[in-house]
Amino acid sequence: MPRKIERRSWAEPYKMKMVELLKMTTRPQRVKAMREAGYNTFLLNSEDVYIDLLTDSGTNAMSDMQWSAFMTGDESYSGSKSYFKMEKAIKQYYGYKYVVPTHQGRGAENLLSQILIKKGDIVPGNMYFTTTRLHQELAGGTFVDIIIDEAHDPLSEHPFKGNVDLNKLEAVVKKHGAAKIPYVCIATNVNMAGGQPISLDNLKQLRKYTQEHGIKIIHDMTRVAENAYFIQQREPGYANKSVKDIVLEICSLTDGATMSAKKDALVNIGGFLATNDDFVYEEARNLVVVYEGMTTYGGLAGRDMEAIAVGIKESVDDNHQAARVGQVEYLGQRMMEFGVPIVKPIGGHGIFVDAKAFLPHLSQDQFPAQTLASEIYMDSGVRTMERGIVSAGRKPNGEHYYPNLELVRFTIPRRVYTQAHMDVVAESTAMVFDRRKKIKGMKMVYEPKYLRFFQARFEKL
Ligand code: PLI
């Protein structure tokens, strides 16, 4: 009898031609390393990490085509031909008119915030991101969250948890007046919500509303291609459109963008500000030479710009996105099989474990997500990241922000790990889950002024 095959597996659209060897550690070694790092996974030495899911930022594996382009980088101080290749790719795949390179995403956020935000302004957005909000605040603005309520609920299965609640936006416009709102900041695949997409339908409605009120849309396009993939998979009318076409359509509904090329664009460093606005471009060209570098390198080497140009093209490939998001889905499914509480639907760049549900006996002041991230590292050498009260930081008045979502992010670098690695990650998390009742919380013993999650230190209670 021929065997009946019930499912066909998929696999990555690439093969490996170089590998990086990893150090294997023992639990006592990891416990010591974690204590020395003040129970902050950011402060671990990467050498002591086995599977590094701290971030998908700058941790991508470049392709052979990217590496070969890298070798052709033009390192001229001005007018580098590598810049023109990057500019061409950005215009072709994202459709924006002007490009100003920056060393990474936050460099672009700094320029944009300084250009568009005045003291007392309000910047609505579909959930905050750490560096983005900080640059808005440093420029004198106040961020207001206008994402739909479902985004703050880890159990809601809304397919587009990155959507904007237009009623919330209208309330902000009524309260402050459109003149106080320089732009609405729209992230594609909202990071802090769990890598959740915005729909094109919602973006079109937002576009209509903001145009009626003379408000710009600035696009945090760090993970735009992953968002486009979800639109293709989930939004009626888009099943037969390519990721490439959907990306272009998303960008066409916005006035400009900040980009961290370290994510979607498959490189290890880089970013840019893109705009269709002559004024913003002119100002950005003035400021970039102060903060980043000449307008044709903005803090990047020519080789970096070469790699970005190729990476952008590879990022909008349907097969790439199917494997990229498919791997995240695989890890999420395995976690769910073990009963681990995760944010649903499964997002685009990682699995977000709900630390409040995982460790319900800890109060948010005992840093449940920070605690859980350290426990998982000590169990298996898997490095994850806190995305909860520590990341949220303090309000300008000094109080903690208390975010609804208290999450541990298992962020998957692109094209780096195998499904066997994902099995190890899921099993380790399940082991920690099984002994969750014995886990104690922590207190913060050192807190830096800005972006405290990077450097804060903790002690076990
Ligand atoms: O890390 P940068 O400066 O290249 O980019 C800042 C940045 C802006 N927007 C969004 C949505 C991000 O996710 C982002 C950086 N994210 C990091 C570093 C992360 O680990 O998620």
Residues whose N, C-alpha, C, O or C-beta is under 5 A from the ligand:
A	BS01	PLI	L54 T55 D56 S57 Q104 G105 R106 F129 T131 N191 D220 T222 S260 K262 G270
